Amino acid sequence: MAEEFAKDLAAFANHIGGVLIVGMAEARGIPSKVMDTDVSDQLRRHLQQVAAANTAPPVRFDMRAVPNPRPEAGGRGLLLIAVPRSPHGPHAVTAPPTTPTQKALRYPRRAASRTDWLSETDVATAYHRRFAAGADRSARLDTVERELLSALPLDGYPHLIVALTPEIPGEMVMNSESFDRYRTELQGVSLLIQEEDAFTTIRVGSRRLIATDGHPDGMSHHSHCELHRDGSGTFAQRVPLRFMDIDHERSTWLPPDLMVWLLMSALNILALHARDRTGATGTALIRAALVQSPPRQPDDPSRRAFPFPLIVDYGVDEVPLSTQSCTYADGEAVALLDDLAIEGPALVQATSQLADEIVQASGIAEALPVTSAGELRQAGWGVSLRYAMTKWARAHGINVVSA
């Protein structure tokens, strides 16, 4: 029992985590029958000791007893054991093997309903990732952002760029079967409040999925999203420009509500990938930038295009807000990954923090469409988005204020 229990714990910890149910029979990996078991404190203490003595480094887990309510059960029931993905992997099984083997290195990893043993290369890779995960996450953020920028056209049009990297990286399984599933999922992804699909083309890149829509060399809409195997991700959207004459000079402008909506949508898409496809956990370091012509380096913005003062659209009347134009503006924040993956006040709050820093580069104190308290401000939305965003906010428990 010690070897099997240790193997199951390590297998989950070395992958994306999972839940063990003690007291449930299975057939071919599928639960088939309830077999009530002892759920006493004594058993739980014993399991903690088994894990500590037979896994290295010891796997951390939580247990919860679910007693059978029937009197004849005598206090027996099910024991739920939750094993999170571990940032300290790979975890080895140190219990003596019951079956002699020369190939297994005693490092298990869960694969669907079965357990595989890691090869020497897998173990070396896992150790490398453990130590790399402790490095500065901002370096990883710079890397994925730089790789995205190299894929975008230097066309002089403004782009909203969002990059995210998790505190505890995950691992996305990539093979033909999983890619078919990912492609189907991504073809059904849409931006907030929209019904049409956000991406039309899904392909495999180096240690990532690449999702795009529109043509990079065209004059109209174009989006480019890179979803990395470790849970990092980047999203770029060409921002539609609007033109108007201010004091007899031709100007371009971008409504802040459009930027906020795209930013919020991108954060949600990237967080869902990190959490659900890779099993990444913890906080996420996020950066958003509004650039006129994507620079080759995040800290070296291109200035070859026209400036775009920010003006908010109230339908018929355009009310200028900017005190200066800008060609590059960015914001950086840290948020819980789960908060970004859920459409709710915490997602709005993170969006507000990033959006405020971006619009401040144009001399605007704060982004009017959202508040730092995670609220939606109706007066900050133009007529094209106001109704749909207000309806979306109320459906997801987000407070809506008038001004």
N, C-alpha and C positions, 0 to 999 in steps of 0.2 A: 504493500500500500504506500509506503514512504516514497518509493521510486516513482510510481504513477502520479501521486499527488504532486510531488516536486516537479515532475515533467510537465504536468498540466499548467502549474503556476508559471514556470519559466517560459513555456511556449506562448502563453498570453502576454507576459511581460515583454518578451522579445519581439512581439508583433504590435498590434494596436490595442491590446487589452481585451478583456472579455469577462464573462460571468460563468462560474462553475456552480452547478446545482447538485448538492449532495442529497441523495434520497430519491433520485429520478433515474429509472432505467432507460437505456437507449438502444435503438436498433439501427445500425448503419449510420450513426451520427445523428439520428433524429429521436428526440424524447418520445418514449412509448408507454411508460407506466410509472405511476407514483409508488415509490417504495419507501415508506416513512422510515426515518432514521433518527438516531439519538441527536438532539440539538442542545444538549446541556452545556454549561460553561466548561465542564471538564473536557468534553470533546474539542471545543474551540481552543482551549489552552494547548491541548495535544497537537492540533493542527499547526498552531503557531510555532511550536517547538520543532515539528517535522520540517516546516519550511526553513526555519533558521539553521537547522542542522544539515539540510540536504540541498540547498541552493546557494550559489556563490556568484556575486554578492546576494545576500538574502533578499527574496522578493517580498515587497510590501503589498498587503491586501487588506480588505475589509470584509467582515462577516456579518450576516444578519439571519437570525433564526425565524422561521415561519412555522409555528406549531400547528398541527392538525387540530381543528376545533372540535372534532368528535371526541366524546368522553372515552370511548374504547381505545383511542390512539395512545392514551397514557403519556401525554406530553411529547410524543414523537412528532416529526414533521420533516420539513425541508430546511436545508441550510444553504443560503446564497452567499457565494464568495466572489466578490468583485475585485478583479485584478486590473489596475490601470496600466497603460503603456508606460514603461520605465525609462527614465533618462539615464539610468545607470547600467543599461545592458551592454553587452550580452550577458545573460544569466545562465550559469551552468548548473547541471544536475550533478551533485557529488555523491548521491546514493549509489552503492554498488549495483551494477546492472544485473537483473535477474536472468537475462538472456545474453550469453557471451557474444561479443561483437568486436570487430577490429576496425570498422569504418566509422562508427558514430563517435563524434567528438564530445558528446554529452551536452550539446547546446541545442535545445529544441526550439522550434518556432511553430506557432499555429498556422495552418493553411486550410481555410474553410472548416470542415468537420474532422480533419485529421491533423496529426502532428508530424512535422518533418524535422530532420536533424540538420543543423547548419554544417555546411562544408567549411574547409579551412579558409577559403576565400571569404565566405559569408561572415565567419567569426572575425577575421581581420578587418573587414569592412565595418562591422558593428562596433568594434573597438575604436576604429578611426572616427566614426560618427559620434561616439560618446565624448571623446575629447574635443572634437570640432564643435560640438554643441555648446561647450562651455566658453567658446571664444566670443568675441564681441559681435552681437547680432547685427549691429549697424553695418559691419563689413559685409555680411551676407545680403543685407538690404541693398547696399551699394552695388553688389555684384548682379543681383537679379534685375535691378533697375537699369544698369548699364547694358545688360543683354537685351532688354526690351527696347531701349533707345536705339540700339544698333539695327533693329528690325524695322524701324519706322522711317518714313520718307522725310527728307529735309525739304519740305515743301513750303515752309513759311506760314502754315496754318496753325492756329493754337490747338494744343492737345491737353486734355486732362490726363495725368498719369498718376496711378495709385499703385503703391508697392507694399507688400505685407510679408513679414517673416515671423514664424512662431517661436516662442521661447523654448518649447520642447518639440523638436522636429518630429515629423511622422515619417511614414514610408508607404508610398503608393505602389502597389503591385502592378507591374506593367507586362502584360502578355496579350496574345490575340484575343482571348476571351474577355479579359478585363477591359481592353480598349474598346471592344464592341459595346460593353456596358457604359463606359465613360462617354463614348460618342453619343449614345442615345440620351444619356442624362444631359449633356451639354447642349444638344440640339433642342432640348425643351426648356432651357434656361431663358428667363426674360428679365429685363430691368424692372424695378419697382413700378407698379401701377400699369405696366404694359402687358398686353397679351401676346404680341408677336415675339418670335424667338430673337434672342440677342445675337446668336452666332449661326452662321450658315455653313462654315467649313471647320471641321475638327480634324487635326492631324497630330502625329507623334513627332516630337522633337527630341533633342538630347536631354534625357532625364526629365522630360516634361511633356505636357499636352499643350497644344497651341490651338486656340479658338479665335476665328476671325469673322468679320462681316464687312461687306463693302470692298472697294478696291483701293489699295494704298496710293495709287497714282491718280486717282480720280479727284474730282472737285467736290464731291458730296460726302456723305457719311462714310466713316471708316473706323472700325474698332479692332483691337488686337489684344488678346489675353494669353498669358503664359502661366500655366499651372504646374509647378515643379513637384518632383517626387517627394521632397522633404516637407511639403506643406507651404513653402513660400509661393508667392504669386504676384503677378503684375497685370495691370489693366490700363490700356490707353484708348482714349476716345477722341477722335477729331471733333472739336467743338464748332458747331455751326456759327458762322459770323453774321452779324447784322451791321448794316451801314446806315449812317445818318450824317447830316451836316450840322456841325456845331460851330457857331461864330464864323460861318462861311468856309469852314475847313471840313474836309471829308474825314470822318472818324469811323472806327470799327468798335463794336461794343458787344459785351456778353452779359446777359442777365444773370445775377447771382443765384436765382432760384434754379435755373437750368444746371449750373455748376453743382449746387448742393444735391440736387436729385441724382445726377450722374455719380457724384462722389459716394453718396449713400448706397446706391445700387452696386457700385464696384466693391465697396467694403464687404457687403453681404455676400456677393459672389465669391470673392477670394477667401473669406472666412469659412464658408460652407465647404469649399474644396479642402482647405487645411484640416477642418474637423472631421468631415465625413469620408473623404477619399484616402486621407493619409493617416488619420488618427492623431494628428498633432494636438497638443494641449497647452494649458497655461495661458500666458499673456501673448500678445502679438505686438511687435513694433511695426508701426505703419507710417508711411510717408505719402503725401499727396502733393503734386506739383502742377501748376498751370504754366505751360511754356508755349511760346509762339512757334518756334521751330525746334523740334526735339534735339537737344544737344547730345553729343557723343559721350560726354561725361556729365554726371549729375551736378557737379560743381562748376561746370563751364558752359553756361547757357548760351545758345546762339542768339545773336541780335541782328539777324539779317532781314527780319520781317517788320511789318508795321506795328506800332503799339496799339493796345486795345483798352481804353478806359472802361471800367465796369459801370453799367447803368442798369437799374432795375426796371422791369417792364410791368406797368400797371394796366396793360391793355391798350386803351386809347392814348393815355399820357405816358411819356417816358420821363422819369424823374432822375436826373444825373446825381450820382453819389460820389464819384471819384474826385480826388483832389490832384491826382497825378496818374500818368499812364505807367505801365510796367510791361516788361517782356518776359519776366520770370518771377514766379512767386511759389513758395512751398510752405507746407506745414508738417509737423511731426507729432506723433502721439503714441501712447501705449494703452492698450485696452485688452480686456479679457476676450479670448478667442470666442468663447461661447456667446458672449454678449453681442459680438459682431455678426454671428451666424443666426441670431434670432431677430426678427423684425419687431423692434420694441424701443422703449425710451433710451436704453443704453446705446443702441446703434445710432440714434439721433444725437445723443450726447457726444459720442466720438466724432461724428460728422461735424458737429458744431465746432469742436476744438480745432479740427483741421481747416475747416472753411474760414474761421475767424482769422487764422494766421495767413491764409492765402489772400483774403480781401484787404487785409491791413497793408499789404504791399501797394495797394492802390489808394491808400489814405482813408479807407473805410474802417471804422472801429470794430464792427462785428458783422457777421453774415446774418442778415435779417430773417431769412426763411426759418431758421432753427435757433434754439436757445441752448445755453450751456447746462440747463437743467433737464435737457432731453425733451423739450416741448416743440411743437410746431407753431410758428407764428404766421397766422393767416395773412397779415398785411405784407409780409415779405414775399408772397408768391404772386406771380402774374396770373392773368386769367386763364392761360392755357394749361396751367398745372394746379391751380388753387383748389378746384373742386375735387379732383382725383386724389391729390395728396391729403386733403382734409379727410376724405372718406377713408383712405388707407390708414391714416393715423388713428382715427377713432376705432377702427376695426382691430387695431393691434395695441390698444391700451395706452396710446400716446396722448398726452394732454394737448389740447389745441387752445391757444390764446389768440385774442384778436390783434393785439399790438404789443 
